[in-house]
Amino acid sequence: MDGHFLDGQKHGVAVYLLSLYTDLVIARPDISLFVGLEKGSDVSAPLYNNPNVKKLYYDRGGWLRFLFDIPILVSKIQPDVVHTQNAIPVFRKPGVDYHVTLFDVLYEDYPMYFGLRYRLSRSILFKFAARESNILSTCSDYSAKRIRAHYLRGRRFVGKLIHVIPPGIALNESDSIEATSPFSFKFLLYVSRFEIRKNHLMLVEAFNKVSQEHPELKLVLVGFEIDGSLAETRALVDKLSISRSVVFESNIPQSRLLALYKSAELVVYPSRCEGFGMPILESMLVNPRLIFSNTSSMSDFGFASECFMESYSSEAIANKVMESLAYPSLIEGRYETRKKFIREHYLWSHSGELLSQLYSLSKIDFTQRS
């Protein structure tokens, strides 16, 4: 398994891979897992404590791992399956099944949020990976539909399957019983890394409007920098003179994240596009007061449609926030039903079983199955 993304940062891909494979190696002691890592990667995760997991380090790393490191390691250890994310090695060994996970193709559907170089490089590499993989998977029904629409059109790919292996919930719901608010004030919460598509600027503008009617509220933003959006968000906060009402946090422990989720007056997730949207489900388990965008993969969460909101303007976000604060019963009413659905459909043990089934059947030609 390519562990390039297992660098220690708590982004979605890292959580997905670590949690998925932790369940897999526990359930399948017959599997030996070799993890290819970048030098200096954090190896403190419980996955690496399993005796059937071996760590290997790339000599070159980065994109060059697909040209050199992974093919060399494949020749050395002779695996049955090679699992990579988003791309596939240029040189592939016959008799080995190449499993590729494409988490999303948002750059195809929402090009305005991605640079031209980013879009072109990924369109070429990801399309090649989707078409050449023996096993192709993704994390949501939405992504599966969009991958097929962009990359698997035509008679050649009619029988190619896209396997959906959804994430599970990493937070332990029972721990929330003892969780207390880390703040003495009421606050809105948004948990997401800082990227332009995450819509932080529009949320800050919306909060500025909301705070006129709710001066007691503060806005807590949890996430790390990706593309300069954090600096832009701080600049906007200063421009609007609301720096005393906006709190920035990053790389917080799970216990603090859980406490924030539980104690927020309202969890707001105004991202314009997502490949999945894990913080939505995490917060939904412990807080009945949540609103989130109804676009991209988030539209898959139709079981919580009362929490949907428009996020195309600061006015739309502000209106939904104020409505939710004024009439909380509109989104709290079906809270137990939402939690029940999450418990039944988003379990890492279930996701690990789906992966196990794929690898048990890995000698089947998935490109020809109908």
N, C-alpha and C positions, 0 to 999 in steps of 0.2 A: 504494500500500500504506500502510495506516495504521500509522505507527511510534510510536504513543503509548507503547508498552511499551519502546521503545529508549532508555531513560533512562540507561544506563550500568551499572545493577545486573545482576548475572549470574544472573538468575532464568530459569526454564525457557522462558518465552515469548520473551524477548529472544534467547536462544541459538538457539531454534528459528527465528525469523524471519530473523535475520542469516545463519545457516548455510544455510537453505533458499534464500534469495534470492541469496546469494553464488554458489551452484552454478548457479542458474537463469540469471543474467545472463552467466555465463561460457559456459554451454552454448548460450545463445540471444542472440547479438549483435543479432538483429533486434528484440529487445524493449527499449523505453525504459521505465525504472522511475522513477516519481516517488514519493518517500517523504515522507509528511506527518509532521512532527515537532513535539514540544512545544518551546517556546523553552528554550534552555539544555541541550538533549540532547547526549549524548556522540556525536560523529561521527567517532571515531578508528578505527572498525571498517574492515577491508579492503573491505567492500561499497561504501563511499562513494568509493573510489578508482577505481571503474569509470567510464569516461567516459559510459556510458549510464544512469548513476544520477544523478538530480537531487534535491536537498534542497529541501523546501518547509516553511515554518513556520506553525503555526496561530496565528491572532490571538487566539482565545479559549481553545482547548484543553479538556482534561478532557472531561466528558460533553457539553459544549456543542459539541464538534467534530462530533458527529453531527447537530446541528441547523443549524449554520452553516458551520463551516470546510470540512468535506468536501464538502457540496453546492456551495459556492462554488468550490472548487478543481476539482471535476468539471466544472462549467460552463466554467471557464477553460481547462483543458488537454484536455478531450474524450477521456478514456481509453476503451479498449475494456472494461477490467475494473477494478473497484474491490475491493480485498481488505481486509476489516476483521476484527477479532477480537471474537467474543462478541456484538457488536451490529451493527446496520445503520442507515445514515442514514435519517432520517425522510423526507426529500425525495429521491427517486431519479429520475435522468434516464432517460427511455425510450431503449432501444437500448444501454444500458450493462449489462453483466453484473455483478451484485453477488455477490462470493464472500465467504462468512463462514466463519471457522474457530471452532468451539466446542471448546475443549480438554477440557472435562469439564463434568458437571452434578452434581458431588459434593454440592453443597448440597441437591440433591433426595434423594439416597440416604443422606446422612449429615447430616441437619439439626442434630444435636446439636453439631456443630463450627462452626456458622455462626450469626451473629446473625439475628434475625427480619427486620430491615430489609434486610440483605444478601440473604437468601433471597428475599424478596418482590420486590425490585427486579430481581434477576437472573432470577428465574423468568418475570417479565413480559417483560423486554427480550430475554432469550436465546431464549425461545420464539418471540417475534415474528421475531427474526432467522433462526432455523432454518426457519421456515415461509415467509418472504418472500424468502429468498436464491435466486438463480439457481443458484449452486454452493455446496454445503455440504460442509465437510470437518472432520475431526478427526484426532487423533494416535494413537489406539489402537482396537483392536477392541472393547474393553470400553466405551469412551466412545461409540462408534458405536451399540452396542446400547442403552445407557442413554438417549442422546439420542432415539432412535426410540421407546423405551418411554414417555418422558415427554412428548415434544413432537410426534411425528409419527404419532400413532395416528389411525385413521379412514380411510375410503375416499379422501378427498382426497389423502392423502400416500402411498398405496400405491406409486406409481411413483417417489417421490423418492429419489434416491441420497444416501448419505452416504459420501464418499470418504475413505478412511483414508490419510493421508500420515504415516508414522511418522518420528520423529527419526532422525538418524544419530549416530555417535559423533564427538565433537569432539576427544577426546584422541588423540594419536598414540602408538600402542602401542610403536613402536620407541624412543621417547624414554625409556621406562621402564627400558631396559637400563642407563642411566647414573644413574638416579634413586637417591638414597640417603636414608635416613631423616633427617628434620630433628631428631629427638629421640634421646636416648641410652637411653630407657626403652621398654618394651613398652606398646602401647596398643590400645584399641578405638576405632574411628572411626565417626562418623555425620556425613554431609554433607547438610545440608538447612536451608533457611531456618526461622526459628522461628515456627511457628504451632501452635495448639492441636492440630490434627489430625495434626501430625507426631510427637506422642507423646514429646516430650523428657522430660517429667516422669516418665513411666513407665519410660523407659530409665534415668534417673538413679537411680530407686528400685531397678531391677534391678541396676545397676552396684554400688550399695551392698551388695547381697547377694553379688554375685560377688566383690567385693574382699575379703570375709571369707576366702575360700579362695584368692584370687589377689591378695595385697597388692602384688605387683610391678607390677600393671597400672594404667594410667591411662585415662581416657576423654577423647577429643578430639572436640569438637563444633564443626563448621565451618558457619557460616551467619549471616544477618543478620536483624534484628528485623522482624516484620510486625504482630503483634497484641498485644504485651506478653508473649509467651511466653518471650522471652529473659530478661526481668527475673524472671519467675516461676521459671525454671530456675535462675538464679543464687541466688535466695532459697532454693530447696530444697537446693541444694548446700551453702549456708552452714548451713542447719538440720541437715543430716545430718553436718556437720563433715567434709566430704570435699573442701574447696576445693583442697587441695594435690594432689588426684588427678584433678581435672577441668580441662581446658584449653579455653578458648574462642578461636576464631579466626573472622575474617570477611574477605571481599573479598581473598582471597589470589590470587597469580598462578597460572597454569595449571601451571607447573613445580612449585610447592610442593604443589598439589593432587595431581598425579600421584605425587609422592614419598610423600605421606600414604597414598594409595590402595595403593601397592605395599608399603609397609613396615608397614602395620597388622597386628597379630596377628590381628585379626578385624574385618571391616567389618560393621556392624550397621545395618539400615534398618527400624526398627519403626513406620514411619508407618501410621496407621490407614486412610488412603485417599489415592489418587493418581490423577491423570489419565493419568500415564504412569510416571514414576519413572526418569528418565535417570541419576542417580548410581549406580543399581544396575548398569546395563550398563557404565558407565564403569569402575567398580571391578572388575567381573567380568573385564574384559579383562586386568587387570594383577595381580590377586590371587585366588588360588584359594579363599581363606577368606572367605566372604560368607554372611550369612543375612539374609532380608528377609521382610516380611509377605506373607501369601498372600491379601490382600483386594483389592478393586477392580481397577484396571488391572494391578496387580502379579501377579494370577492369570493374566494372559496369558503370563507368562514360564514356562510349563510345561516348557520345555526345560531349566530349572534347578530342577525341583521338589524336588530334594534339599536346596536352600537355603531352602525355605519354612519359616516359623515362625509360630506363633500369637503375636499381640501384644495380646491383650485384657487382660492383667494383667502386673504386674511379675514375678510368679512364673514365668509362662510364658516371658517374655523371658529371665529369669535362667537358667532351666533349659536353654533352647536354647543360650545363650551358653556355659554350663559344659559341656554335652555336646559342643559344637563345639570347645572348647578341649581337652577330654579325648580326643576321637576325631576329629581333623581329617580323617582319611581318608574319613569319611562325606560330606563336602562337597567334598573335593579330588579324589576319584576320577574325576569326569567333567569336570574342568576344561577339558581340550583340546576336548572335544565342545561345551562351552558357548561357548568362544571361537570355534570354527568357525561355530557358528550365528549369533553376533553379527556376525561379519565378512560373512556372506552376506546377512543380513536387515536390518541397520541401518547403511546407508551414506547419507551426505548426497547423494551423486551419484544414488543410486536415488530418493531423496525428491524431489530437484530435477527428475528426469525425470518423476515422477508429476505434479508441479505443471505442468511444461511441457506434458504431454499434456492436462491440464485446460484450459489456456489456448489450446492449439491447437484444441480442440473447444468453445471458450467460446460459440460462437454456437448450439450445440445447446441445446434447452430441457431442462435437466437435471431440471426438475420433472415432466416427462412421460415420461422414459425409464423403461423397466421392466427 
